[in-house]
Amino acid sequence: MTAMKIVLASTSPRRRELLRLLGLSFEVYAPKFEEISDPRLSPSEEAAEFAKAKARSLRADFPEALLIGSDTLIACSGEKLGKPKDADDASSMLRRLAGQQHEIFTGVAVCDAASGRIAASVSRVLVTMKSATEEQIAAYVATGEPLDKAGAYAIQGQGRELIAPVEGDLDAAIGLPLRELAGLLRDFGVRIPVHLGVEEAK
């Protein structure tokens, strides 16, 4: 088993909770990376690049660690939807998604800080949002939950009331695809203590 320190480059409580399910010892640190969408990249490519950039951003702080970065974005009819700027933007995004099927792309990356070696994977999940009235949208936005979430909703929070059954990996939709991450970590020599952790995360 590797004794290398593992650092999760994320401020997301939900990613921290998911990573715990693998039974690993790790630290959490905010990535030093500003998310600026690049219109030249597809949603899948951008999710992967953001995940890698978040992991790489901590190389100087943890030069001997394995760094994990992850990023989630939503695409509706090919249009990328990140985090809303404010409540009005959140309401606009929810109106855009209401009654529509959209895609969630979550990229996850593992970087060996010492060597710079990095590997990444992207998971795609199909989600259909139920139709919603202006009153329902306003009530949800008023909770504050949508304001720091890609696409302006949290599938693991109150936003689940707006969502029809998910087609794909729920962990990826929440923000950290555990099967893919476990595979990447094994490739870097990490033994996953909880062998059934990825199944228990469902």
C-alpha positions as CSV (number, residue, x, y, z in Angstrom):
1,M,0.0,0.0,0.0
2,T,1.3,3.4,-0.9
3,A,2.2,5.8,2.0
4,M,1.9,8.8,-0.3
5,K,-0.3,11.6,0.9
6,I,-3.6,12.1,-0.9
7,V,-5.1,15.6,-1.3
8,L,-8.5,16.4,-2.6
9,A,-8.4,19.7,-4.4
10,S,-12.0,20.8,-3.7
11,T,-14.1,22.9,-1.4
12,S,-17.2,20.7,-2.1
13,P,-18.5,18.8,1.0
14,R,-20.3,16.3,-1.2
15,R,-17.0,15.3,-2.9
16,R,-15.3,15.0,0.4
17,E,-18.2,12.7,1.6
18,L,-18.0,10.6,-1.5
19,L,-14.2,10.2,-1.3
20,R,-14.5,8.9,2.3
21,L,-16.5,5.9,1.0
22,L,-13.3,4.6,-0.5
23,G,-11.8,4.2,2.9
24,L,-8.7,6.3,2.2
25,S,-6.9,8.8,4.4
26,F,-6.8,12.2,2.7
27,E,-6.6,15.9,3.2
28,V,-8.8,18.6,1.6
29,Y,-7.4,21.9,0.2
30,A,-9.0,24.5,-2.0
31,P,-7.7,24.5,-5.6
32,K,-5.9,27.6,-6.9
33,F,-7.7,27.7,-10.1
34,E,-10.3,30.0,-11.6
35,E,-13.0,28.3,-13.8
36,I,-13.2,30.2,-17.0
37,S,-15.2,28.5,-19.7
38,D,-13.4,28.0,-23.1
39,P,-15.9,27.9,-26.1
40,R,-13.4,25.9,-28.1
41,L,-13.8,22.9,-25.7
42,S,-16.7,20.5,-25.7
43,P,-18.5,20.0,-22.3
44,S,-16.6,16.7,-21.9
45,E,-13.2,18.2,-22.7
46,E,-13.8,21.2,-20.4
47,A,-14.8,19.0,-17.5
48,A,-11.6,17.0,-18.0
49,E,-9.4,20.1,-18.4
50,F,-10.8,21.8,-15.3
51,A,-10.3,18.6,-13.2
52,K,-6.7,18.4,-14.3
53,A,-6.1,22.1,-13.7
54,K,-7.5,21.9,-10.2
55,A,-5.2,18.9,-9.4
56,R,-2.1,20.6,-10.9
57,S,-2.8,23.8,-9.0
58,L,-1.7,22.3,-5.7
59,R,1.6,20.8,-6.9
60,A,3.7,23.5,-5.3
61,D,1.8,23.2,-2.0
62,F,2.0,19.4,-1.8
63,P,5.1,18.4,-3.9
64,E,5.1,14.7,-2.7
65,A,1.3,14.1,-2.8
66,L,-1.2,12.5,-5.1
67,L,-3.6,15.3,-6.0
68,I,-7.3,14.7,-6.9
69,G,-9.2,17.2,-8.9
70,S,-12.8,17.0,-10.1
71,D,-15.2,19.3,-12.0
72,T,-18.9,19.0,-12.9
73,L,-20.7,20.9,-15.6
74,I,-24.0,20.7,-17.3
75,A,-24.8,20.8,-21.0
76,C,-28.3,21.4,-22.5
77,S,-28.6,21.1,-26.3
78,G,-24.8,21.5,-26.4
79,E,-24.8,24.7,-24.3
80,K,-22.5,24.6,-21.3
81,L,-24.0,25.7,-18.0
82,G,-21.7,26.4,-15.1
83,K,-22.5,28.0,-11.8
84,P,-25.0,30.9,-11.8
85,K,-23.7,34.4,-11.3
86,D,-26.6,35.3,-9.0
87,A,-30.3,34.4,-8.2
88,D,-31.6,35.8,-11.5
89,D,-29.1,33.7,-13.5
90,A,-30.0,30.7,-11.4
91,S,-33.7,31.2,-12.2
92,S,-32.9,31.6,-15.9
93,M,-30.9,28.3,-15.9
94,L,-33.7,26.4,-14.2
95,R,-36.2,27.8,-16.8
96,R,-33.9,26.6,-19.5
97,L,-33.7,23.1,-18.1
98,A,-37.3,22.7,-17.0
99,G,-39.0,19.9,-18.9
100,Q,-35.8,19.1,-20.8
101,Q,-33.2,16.3,-20.9
102,H,-29.7,17.5,-20.3
103,E,-26.2,16.0,-19.7
104,I,-24.0,16.1,-16.6
105,F,-20.3,15.8,-17.3
106,T,-18.0,15.1,-14.3
107,G,-14.3,15.0,-14.9
108,V,-11.9,13.5,-12.3
109,A,-8.1,13.6,-12.4
110,V,-5.2,12.3,-10.4
111,C,-1.8,14.0,-10.5
112,D,1.5,12.8,-9.0
113,A,2.8,16.1,-7.8
114,A,6.5,15.0,-7.8
115,S,6.6,13.7,-11.4
116,G,3.7,15.7,-13.0
117,R,2.1,12.5,-14.3
118,I,-1.6,13.0,-14.6
119,A,-4.5,10.9,-15.7
120,A,-8.2,11.8,-16.1
121,S,-11.6,10.4,-16.8
122,V,-15.0,11.9,-17.7
123,S,-18.4,10.4,-16.8
124,R,-21.6,11.4,-18.6
125,V,-25.0,11.2,-17.0
126,L,-28.4,11.9,-18.6
127,V,-30.9,13.8,-16.5
128,T,-34.4,14.9,-17.2
129,M,-35.8,17.9,-15.3
130,K,-39.5,17.9,-14.6
131,S,-41.6,20.8,-15.8
132,A,-41.6,23.6,-13.1
133,T,-43.7,26.6,-12.5
134,E,-42.3,30.1,-11.9
135,E,-43.4,29.7,-8.3
136,Q,-41.5,26.4,-7.9
137,I,-38.4,27.9,-9.5
138,A,-38.6,31.0,-7.3
139,A,-39.1,28.9,-4.1
140,Y,-36.1,26.7,-4.9
141,V,-33.8,29.7,-5.8
142,A,-34.9,31.3,-2.5
143,T,-33.4,28.4,-0.6
144,G,-29.9,29.5,-1.8
145,E,-29.0,25.9,-2.8
146,P,-28.7,26.6,-6.6
147,L,-26.3,29.5,-6.3
148,D,-23.0,27.5,-6.2
149,K,-24.1,24.6,-8.2
150,A,-23.5,23.9,-11.9
151,G,-26.8,24.2,-13.7
152,A,-28.3,25.9,-10.6
153,Y,-29.4,22.7,-8.9
154,A,-28.1,20.0,-6.5
155,I,-29.2,16.6,-7.4
156,Q,-28.4,15.3,-3.9
157,G,-30.2,18.2,-2.2
158,Q,-33.6,19.8,-2.5
159,G,-33.1,19.9,-6.3
160,R,-33.8,16.2,-6.4
161,E,-37.5,17.1,-6.3
162,L,-37.1,18.7,-9.7
163,I,-35.5,15.7,-11.3
164,A,-36.8,12.5,-12.9
165,P,-34.8,9.3,-12.6
166,V,-31.2,9.6,-13.5
167,E,-29.7,7.6,-16.4
168,G,-26.1,6.8,-15.3
169,D,-23.8,7.0,-12.3
170,L,-25.4,9.0,-9.5
171,D,-22.0,9.5,-7.9
172,A,-20.8,11.3,-11.1
173,A,-24.0,13.4,-11.1
174,I,-23.3,14.5,-7.5
175,G,-19.7,15.4,-8.3
176,L,-17.2,12.5,-7.9
177,P,-17.4,9.3,-10.0
178,L,-16.0,6.7,-7.6
179,R,-15.5,3.8,-9.9
180,E,-13.4,5.9,-12.3
181,L,-11.5,7.5,-9.4
182,A,-10.7,4.2,-7.8
183,G,-9.4,2.9,-11.2
184,L,-7.2,6.0,-11.6
185,L,-5.8,5.7,-8.0
186,R,-5.0,2.0,-8.5
187,D,-3.0,3.0,-11.6
188,F,-0.9,5.2,-9.4
189,G,-0.3,2.4,-7.0
190,V,-2.9,3.1,-4.4
191,R,-4.7,0.2,-2.7
192,I,-8.3,1.0,-2.1
193,P,-9.0,-0.3,1.5
194,V,-12.8,-0.5,1.0
195,H,-13.2,-3.0,-1.9
196,L,-16.9,-2.5,-2.1
197,G,-16.8,1.2,-1.5
198,V,-17.9,2.2,-5.0
199,E,-20.9,-0.1,-4.8
200,E,-21.8,1.1,-1.3
201,A,-21.8,4.7,-2.6
202,K,-25.0,4.0,-4.6
